Amino acid sequence: MKTILLDIGGTFIKCSDSRQFPISSEGSREGIVTAIRRAIGPMDGLEGIGVAIPGPFDFHRGIFLMEHKFAAVYGESFRELVRIPDSISIRFMHDVNAALQGNIHLLDLYGQNVALVTLGTGLGFSYALQGHIFTNEKGSPARGIWNLPYGGGILEDFVSGRGIRVRYSRKTGDATQSALSIAKKAFAGEKAALEIYAQTGEILGEALAPILQELKIDALLMGGQISRSLELMKTTLQNALPGMPIIKAPEQAVFTGLGTLFENN
């Protein structure tokens, strides 16, 4: 079965054949459509399209429901928007669920209870019990942690890329650094950067501890851009989650997860 798999983010569309195309989730309807069409490419002979995309989104019907991103296409059908023939099968998966499914497949975790945290511009969470991923009625992860109350705000404000930048700025007075550049400073031994990442692990671990216990999770997977620097926060994260295996998720997991949607075809 000839398929193309797409990981649609807020700034780039990544394709399973290693191509990347810029997209602005805050852009116009025409701009969004053009970017998706370019990523799909020629449809001659194409039998399936797998799409990983953030929510809110109706993953069963393929309808955009986001108001903060992709607002220009809110309420529209992906198929009709991009003019995809009915002969081509389209299957959708929340990007965090796709990553979790890929991890389960790649690491053979079907017999375990596992959770995935994705750290990047936002904070994602999904869990699976004995290989079954739990979702809500629209297909998004059944449980979110991004908006858990913390420090007078929400958890995402403290452990996402934005949170790392803000906390570093407050500590050093330098508001010009990105989460990546702060990580590079930490790996180079800068005390302030090391403390910020260690604190990130501590905050996240303390928030996760009761949830992972409630769900009887056997292993925690860490994905997303910031989790590439897991070594900087793993000690404090582990201290908050004693005995919990913490695994850095393989980066190809999203496409592996999407690919499983077509395994029976």
C-alpha positions as semicolon CSV with decimal commas, in nm:
position;residue;x (nm);y (nm);z (nm)
1;M;0,000;0,000;0,000
2;K;0,153;0,331;-0,109
3;T;0,122;0,579;0,176
4;I;0,261;0,914;0,290
5;L;0,277;0,997;0,661
6;L;0,268;1,358;0,783
7;D;0,354;1,506;1,121
8;I;0,186;1,847;1,112
9;G;0,315;2,093;1,370
10;G;0,273;2,463;1,419
11;T;0,574;2,566;1,210
12;F;0,673;2,261;1,002
13;I;0,522;1,956;0,835
14;K;0,757;1,660;0,862
15;C;0,712;1,378;0,611
16;S;0,793;1,009;0,649
17;D;1,028;1,036;0,350
18;S;1,240;1,294;0,542
19;R;1,109;1,601;0,357
20;Q;1,007;1,907;0,558
21;F;0,785;2,197;0,462
22;P;0,722;2,522;0,651
23;I;0,368;2,591;0,763
24;S;0,225;2,869;0,977
25;S;-0,054;2,748;1,202
26;E;-0,147;3,115;1,245
27;G;-0,150;3,177;0,872
28;S;-0,426;3,210;0,615
29;R;-0,649;2,931;0,490
30;E;-0,472;2,942;0,152
31;G;-0,128;2,922;0,314
32;I;-0,224;2,621;0,527
33;V;-0,377;2,438;0,230
34;T;-0,076;2,507;0,008
35;A;0,169;2,375;0,268
36;I;-0,027;2,053;0,322
37;R;-0,064;1,991;-0,052
38;R;0,308;2,042;-0,105
39;A;0,385;1,794;0,173
40;I;0,153;1,529;0,028
41;G;0,291;1,575;-0,322
42;P;0,152;1,399;-0,631
43;M;-0,152;1,186;-0,544
44;D;-0,131;0,957;-0,847
45;G;-0,114;0,601;-0,718
46;L;-0,136;0,714;-0,356
47;E;-0,356;0,485;-0,147
48;G;-0,321;0,618;0,207
49;I;-0,233;0,933;0,402
50;G;-0,156;0,919;0,773
51;V;-0,171;1,247;0,964
52;A;-0,038;1,324;1,311
53;I;-0,161;1,662;1,435
54;P;-0,224;1,831;1,771
55;G;-0,572;1,871;1,915
56;P;-0,838;1,984;1,949
57;F;-0,921;1,793;1,632
58;D;-1,190;1,541;1,548
59;F;-0,963;1,247;1,474
60;H;-1,253;1,024;1,369
61;R;-1,401;1,263;1,112
62;G;-1,086;1,458;1,023
63;I;-1,211;1,804;1,120
64;F;-1,003;2,096;1,252
65;L;-1,127;2,215;1,592
66;M;-0,835;2,432;1,706
67;E;-0,893;2,797;1,784
68;H;-0,542;2,888;1,901
69;K;-0,373;2,724;1,598
70;F;-0,507;2,662;1,247
71;A;-0,791;2,900;1,331
72;A;-0,830;2,989;0,962
73;V;-0,955;2,636;0,890
74;Y;-1,160;2,581;1,206
75;G;-1,451;2,344;1,147
76;E;-1,328;2,234;0,804
77;S;-1,276;1,879;0,682
78;F;-0,914;1,790;0,608
79;R;-1,018;1,585;0,304
80;E;-1,234;1,857;0,152
81;L;-0,990;2,134;0,240
82;V;-0,697;1,966;0,064
83;R;-0,921;1,811;-0,208
84;I;-0,819;1,453;-0,149
85;P;-1,006;1,199;-0,364
86;D;-1,235;0,953;-0,188
87;S;-1,022;0,669;-0,328
88;I;-0,740;0,764;-0,088
89;S;-0,775;0,647;0,272
90;I;-0,692;0,914;0,533
91;R;-0,627;0,824;0,895
92;F;-0,563;1,070;1,175
93;M;-0,394;1,042;1,512
94;H;-0,316;1,294;1,783
95;D;0,057;1,359;1,760
96;V;0,124;1,254;2,120
97;N;-0,083;0,937;2,077
98;A;0,105;0,860;1,755
99;A;0,436;0,898;1,938
100;L;0,315;0,673;2,219
101;Q;0,191;0,408;1,974
102;G;0,527;0,422;1,798
103;N;0,715;0,379;2,123
104;I;0,501;0,082;2,223
105;H;0,570;-0,077;1,885
106;L;0,943;0,000;1,869
107;L;1,018;-0,096;2,230
108;D;0,770;-0,387;2,248
109;L;0,577;-0,241;2,541
110;Y;0,243;-0,402;2,460
111;G;0,237;-0,592;2,788
112;Q;0,311;-0,292;3,011
113;N;0,135;0,017;3,141
114;V;0,325;0,313;2,998
115;A;0,292;0,691;2,985
116;L;0,453;0,941;2,749
117;V;0,534;1,301;2,833
118;T;0,629;1,532;2,547
119;L;0,817;1,849;2,634
120;G;0,851;2,121;2,374
121;T;0,663;2,441;2,302
122;G;0,385;2,277;2,503
123;L;0,338;1,985;2,740
124;G;0,176;1,665;2,614
125;F;0,072;1,349;2,798
126;S;-0,076;1,017;2,692
127;Y;-0,095;0,674;2,849
128;A;-0,159;0,314;2,749
129;L;-0,252;0,016;2,962
130;Q;-0,139;-0,319;2,823
131;G;-0,095;-0,169;2,477
132;H;-0,431;0,013;2,468
133;I;-0,406;0,392;2,436
134;F;-0,683;0,577;2,618
135;T;-0,850;0,863;2,430
136;N;-1,149;1,092;2,468
137;E;-1,453;1,089;2,238
138;K;-1,273;1,294;1,970
139;G;-0,954;1,084;1,975
140;S;-0,728;1,314;2,179
141;P;-0,542;1,178;2,484
142;A;-0,787;1,087;2,759
143;R;-0,603;1,287;3,019
144;G;-0,403;1,609;2,998
145;I;-0,152;1,746;3,243
146;W;-0,061;2,074;3,072
147;N;-0,320;2,274;3,266
148;L;-0,264;2,124;3,611
149;P;-0,251;2,408;3,866
150;Y;0,105;2,493;3,966
151;G;0,281;2,794;4,118
152;G;-0,006;3,035;4,066
153;G;-0,039;2,928;3,703
154;I;-0,042;2,596;3,521
155;L;0,221;2,324;3,485
156;E;0,294;2,403;3,118
157;D;0,399;2,755;3,222
158;F;0,690;2,607;3,416
159;V;0,819;2,300;3,229
160;S;0,763;2,383;2,860
161;G;1,021;2,565;2,651
162;R;0,851;2,890;2,746
163;G;0,870;2,802;3,115
164;I;1,240;2,721;3,095
165;R;1,310;3,053;2,920
166;V;1,108;3,253;3,173
167;R;1,265;3,089;3,477
168;Y;1,616;3,134;3,334
169;S;1,542;3,500;3,261
170;R;1,423;3,558;3,616
171;K;1,730;3,390;3,755
172;T;1,992;3,556;3,532
173;G;1,826;3,865;3,386
174;D;1,898;3,729;3,036
175;A;1,574;3,704;2,838
176;T;1,742;3,635;2,501
177;Q;1,805;3,263;2,545
178;S;1,600;2,974;2,405
179;A;1,542;2,644;2,582
180;L;1,799;2,491;2,346
181;S;2,066;2,752;2,414
182;I;2,004;2,718;2,788
183;A;2,052;2,342;2,755
184;K;2,380;2,401;2,569
185;K;2,494;2,627;2,852
186;A;2,400;2,357;3,102
187;F;2,596;2,089;2,916
188;A;2,889;2,333;2,915
189;G;2,863;2,354;3,295
190;E;2,691;2,688;3,357
191;K;2,547;2,675;3,708
192;A;2,230;2,875;3,644
193;A;2,135;2,668;3,338
194;L;2,204;2,343;3,524
195;E;1,982;2,456;3,809
196;I;1,696;2,550;3,574
197;Y;1,694;2,208;3,405
198;A;1,728;2,026;3,735
199;Q;1,432;2,226;3,866
200;T;1,234;2,133;3,553
201;G;1,279;1,763;3,633
202;E;1,178;1,818;3,992
203;I;0,862;2,016;3,906
204;L;0,754;1,765;3,641
205;G;0,825;1,464;3,863
206;E;0,628;1,600;4,156
207;A;0,329;1,668;3,930
208;L;0,347;1,326;3,765
209;A;0,399;1,114;4,076
210;P;0,034;1,083;4,192
211;I;-0,093;1,038;3,835
212;L;0,150;0,760;3,747
213;Q;0,070;0,589;4,075
214;E;-0,304;0,614;4,013
215;L;-0,270;0,468;3,662
216;K;-0,028;0,196;3,780
217;I;0,228;0,300;3,520
218;D;0,527;0,067;3,479
219;A;0,752;0,297;3,270
220;L;0,768;0,665;3,175
221;L;0,868;0,769;2,823
222;M;1,004;1,117;2,756
223;G;0,968;1,274;2,410
224;G;0,974;1,614;2,243
225;Q;1,252;1,859;2,166
226;I;1,333;1,942;2,529
227;S;1,353;1,574;2,623
228;R;1,660;1,553;2,399
229;S;1,828;1,711;2,703
230;L;1,682;1,453;2,942
231;E;2,024;1,395;3,100
232;L;2,006;1,745;3,250
233;M;1,688;1,674;3,445
234;K;1,681;1,298;3,483
235;T;1,830;1,287;3,834
236;T;1,570;1,519;3,987
237;L;1,292;1,360;3,782
238;Q;1,399;1,016;3,904
239;N;1,420;1,138;4,265
240;A;1,055;1,242;4,242
241;L;0,962;0,909;4,081
242;P;1,165;0,651;4,276
243;G;1,187;0,314;4,105
244;M;1,016;0,433;3,785
245;P;1,204;0,343;3,464
246;I;1,249;0,664;3,260
247;I;1,316;0,613;2,890
248;K;1,407;0,868;2,622
249;A;1,163;0,807;2,336
250;P;1,303;0,725;1,989
251;E;1,260;1,027;1,760
252;Q;1,108;0,823;1,474
253;A;0,822;0,710;1,698
254;V;0,553;0,937;1,548
255;F;0,587;0,787;1,199
256;T;0,610;0,435;1,339
257;G;0,286;0,497;1,528
258;L;0,112;0,639;1,221
259;G;0,232;0,343;1,017
260;T;0,051;0,102;1,246
261;L;-0,280;0,253;1,128
262;F;-0,221;0,089;0,790
263;E;-0,076;-0,242;0,905
264;N;-0,391;-0,438;0,822
265;N;-0,407;-0,310;0,465
